[in-house]
Amino acid sequence: MISKEPTSRELKAIQTKNRIYDCALKLIERDGFDNVAIGDICKAAEVSVGLFYYYFPSKNDIIFELYKRADDYFLYEIKKRILSDDTPGRLREYLRSYIEFVENNEIELIRNLYVPTNTSFIEKGRGMQLVLETVIRDGQSAGEIDEARSPSEWVRFIFTVMRGIIFDWCLYEGAYDLKAYSESFIEMLIQRLKK
């Protein structure tokens, strides 16, 4: 199937949504999520409040958009960078990329993402899950990953641990080196998954 080029109207809509999103992130990083009103975002993006709501049903949806973009990033970028010869190496690369993605965003954004109301964490078929599930399935086929759990069960287990690490980092307001702290947990996860 041949994909058609977006029309000028579609391109303008994408640009408008991206401008709102980018302005919102800058304001949230500078002033904090709770201190930024939708009106502030609209003023910075030079759009009406109605247009904001057309693209984002609530201010929280700005944060959830970050998560959607993270899924695309893992599905289309990180998937290509997982190149180790063995499954433990590929798991390391994946999990380090996950931590790196978190560190590349402001703590204020991450704190608003890692909340119980963000049901994006448990949605099935997301890009982050699919990439990790493929690594695990391939590892089980190669006899390197324990088959006592299905790939989807291992994915849930891994994400539960990784979200816990990031939640702890958020509780401490990013006061410690997340990458260094997470290394021992990454190694424990890999040991637990090995056959």
Protein Blocks (a to p, Z undefined) as FASTA:
>chain_A
ZZddddfklmmmmmmmmmmmmmmmmmmmmnopklpcfklmmmmnopafklmmmmmmbfkl
mmmmmmmmmmmmmmmmmmmmmmbfbfklmmmmmmmmmmmmmmmpcfklmmmmmcfklmml
mpghiaklmmmmmmmmmmmmnopacckbcfklmmmmmmmmmmmmmmmmmmnnopacfklm
mmmmmmmmmmmmpZZ
